[in-house]
Amino acid sequence: MVVDSSPNRTSHTPAIQFCCPLCQSPLVVGEKLWQCRGDNPQQRQHCFDVARQGYINLLPVQQKNSKHPGDSEAAVAARQRFLQAGFYQPLQEALADFCTALLPRGSHPNWLDIGCGEGYYTERLLTLAPTNLVALDISKPAVMATAKRLRQASAANPTPSTCRIYTLVASASQVPLASRSVDVISSIFSPILPEEFHRLLSDKGFVVVAKPDANHLLELRAGLFEQVVAHDSDKFIDTLAPYMSLVKQITIANTIALDAKQLSDLLTMTPYAYRAQPARREALLHACEQAGTLSVSTQFVIYGFQKNQV
């Protein structure tokens, strides 16, 4: 999906440069078709159709680790219901405020939201006035949901946006973007890929990471597992240290009350859906049904990094 101030434009080379996932030559972005320039030994111009839902699939079969990689339709639907109920809204709002404080005043960056999921946090990033916003996930159902969500958000905005929005099915470890083509990368509960982030970031670019804090969903995990291990939120920081420096960090904590249906959605959208024993999962849901609600602690950490200068 592309949203900009020039809706009649049918083909362009965008300010943010995409690359062919098959041969890495530059991609020319069209309204219905993306085509590479064929800078390969065979001079073959690879083509990629824009889906009617507005997204583009740049995930070659050789980059898939399964037939249907990433979140399933059921997981995406559960996450949509859960997030729309507002349980993680404090994180969404804190993320926008955090980025506003982190980025230079008046900046309009090229932004990559990696592992965008169903687009709940991506939609809020639109309010930060990026020039280009690329929402990427390896899950096709997730990207379809993001494309729909961002299209509706753009249509509902009374002030036409000049932001170009691109929703991609693609691999986070092999992002089909040119080196140094983005100014901000956000990774919200998504992979941390130091070398790829360093390659993609422009000079003085930023990475924003959100992770669960030590006691996130503690009551839930206590009901599902014999032994509860605290999240080590900071363990990834050392992997980024050769490439970027931590410049800002905040913690958000809250308590939410879930009924059995909401608890079921939360379980489905997390790794606990398959890590926990079915009997313990059912027991937890039954206890919630009997009590009416289950109170659960939510704790998050948001980190801001800036690319090191050479």
PyMOL commands that set and color helices and strands:
alter all, ss='L'
color gray80, all
select helices_A, chain A and resi 61-63+73-84+89-102+120-128+140-156+194-200+218-224+233-240+260-269+272-275+278-291
alter helices_A, ss='H'
color red, helices_A
select strands_A, chain A and resi 11-12+27-30+33-36+47-49+56-57+110-114+132-137+164-169+182-188+201-212+244-258+294-307
alter strands_A, ss='S'
color yellow, strands_A
deselect
rebuild
show_as cartoon
